[in-house]
Amino acid sequence: MALKPEDKLGIYIHIPFCRSKCDYCDFYSLAGREQDMDSYQKALLAHIRETAPLARHMEVDTVYFGGGTPSYYGAKRLKELLALIKKQFRVRKDAEITVEGNPDSVDTKLLTALRKAGFNRLSLGVQSACDELLRCVHRPHDFQQTQDAVAAARKAKLCNLSLDLINGLPGQDMAGWQQTVEQVLALEPEHLSCYGLKVEEGTPLHRRVAGGETLPDDDLQADMYLWTVDRLERAGYHQYEISNFARDGRHSLHNLRYWLTRPYIGFGPGAHSDFGGRRYSFVRDLDRYMDGVLHGGNIIDSSDLIPDRERCGEYLMLRLRTTRGIEEWEYRRSFFMNFDPIEQKMLTYEQHGWAVQENGRWRLTPKGFLLSNQLIGELMDVQEESSLETLLPKLRRREIT
């Protein structure tokens, strides 16, 4: 019997080590801790062995090594981890297996070794083609190294390459952003992630902005975004999520499982999981994680059972990040909720050019994506009101009886 999507599993492995920390980065990552790599490897291997029996009935169709900078961790350790995952879990032969890297920490030898071990997708953090902007946010590479890294990936016969870009960097203008996009398109990746810069509290960039440094304003970032959507579509990269674009058949299957609320298990400090009806995360502390796994301490940072009511909100919040969007009977069947108030709101959005209905599914337009936090928030308020209207008559009937 064929497995349903919800019966398949994704695995995320967090590698927290970096050569250096970028000014905008809020991910759990550490520079200057190379001496702990071997101890961390022991902890990861032990944690994978301990967890795998819980998912013995599920097929794994995506594995993602993120960070940090996994390529900085070295081919030997990455190969050992993947070999154990394949041994302990039911990994499909056609599974998407991704490793993240920075252009300064990959070469043909490393990538060939990873490809032969089973890695079939590479995600490179490029961020900009302008060396001045890269230096400004303390990226550890220049654009020539990006070009060399792409050439190395192709020489290693990696045929699924994703490149990450950031718009809205300090001092960036529209012409500079357009030049970056054009130079990256010339590298012919299969996938592009184009993120708007978000200034996270506690980062060096946040302190710089608080001290008076200016960034491109909201209007300019919006213009950059809308231009990018149009330019990438014309180049054959179809938008499938707010910030993600791919050639046909090349979207990130692992990231899609997050947006489609399908199960995944994470390993490593700060890693999150959605598995067995429970969402949980591990402590953002390398030492506590290693000690907890190897010596029996507590490594859980948060853990919650997810009721259907919350899943209902997630459906709106996450599906509307994608161009797949939402559909009435999918919603009704999954949550036994009235879709009419949601549709009325979507009709209003359609009048403003923020939403469109195609083949029975509602999705946000690129202009709608720019307002997605506001629009999805309004929809979730409508959903909450509809839920209460459904619940109150039931409560009243109970009081009467």
Number of C-alpha atoms within 10 A of each C-alpha: 3 5 9 7 13 13 14 21 25 28 22 21 24 23 28 26 24 23 20 15 21 20 18 20 17 15 13 19 24 19 13 11 13 14 8 13 16 12 13 22 18 15 20 23 17 14 17 20 14 12 14 15 11 11 18 12 12 16 18 25 20 23 25 23 26 19 24 25 25 24 29 21 22 15 19 11 16 22 18 13 19 20 13 13 19 14 12 17 22 18 22 13 10 11 18 21 23 24 22 21 24 23 23 21 19 23 19 18 13 17 25 19 16 24 19 13 15 18 23 20 23 26 24 25 21 25 23 26 22 16 13 13 18 19 13 14 17 14 22 17 17 19 20 13 18 24 18 16 22 25 15 20 24 16 15 19 15 19 15 19 21 26 24 18 21 18 27 22 23 16 13 18 16 16 9 16 24 16 14 20 20 15 16 22 18 9 14 14 19 21 26 29 23 20 16 16 16 15 19 15 12 11 15 18 21 16 15 13 13 11 9 8 12 12 17 17 9 11 9 15 22 19 11 19 24 14 14 19 19 14 16 19 14 10 12 13 23 21 22 17 24 22 20 21 25 22 17 11 9 18 22 22 18 22 14 16 18 16 18 19 15 17 22 23 23 23 23 28 26 21 21 23 20 22 18 13 13 13 17 18 21 21 20 19 17 20 13 16 25 24 16 17 20 16 10 10 12 13 20 16 15 11 14 11 13 13 10 13 13 11 15 19 19 16 20 20 20 18 23 26 23 22 19 16 23 22 18 16 15 12 16 13 9 12 17 13 17 16 17 12 13 19 16 13 15 21 16 12 17 18 10 12 14 21 24 19 16 11 6 11 15 22 24 30 21 21 15 23 24 18 14 19 12 11 21 20 14 14 20 18 14 15 22 15 13 17 15 11 11 13 11 11 11 11 10 10 9 9 8 6 5
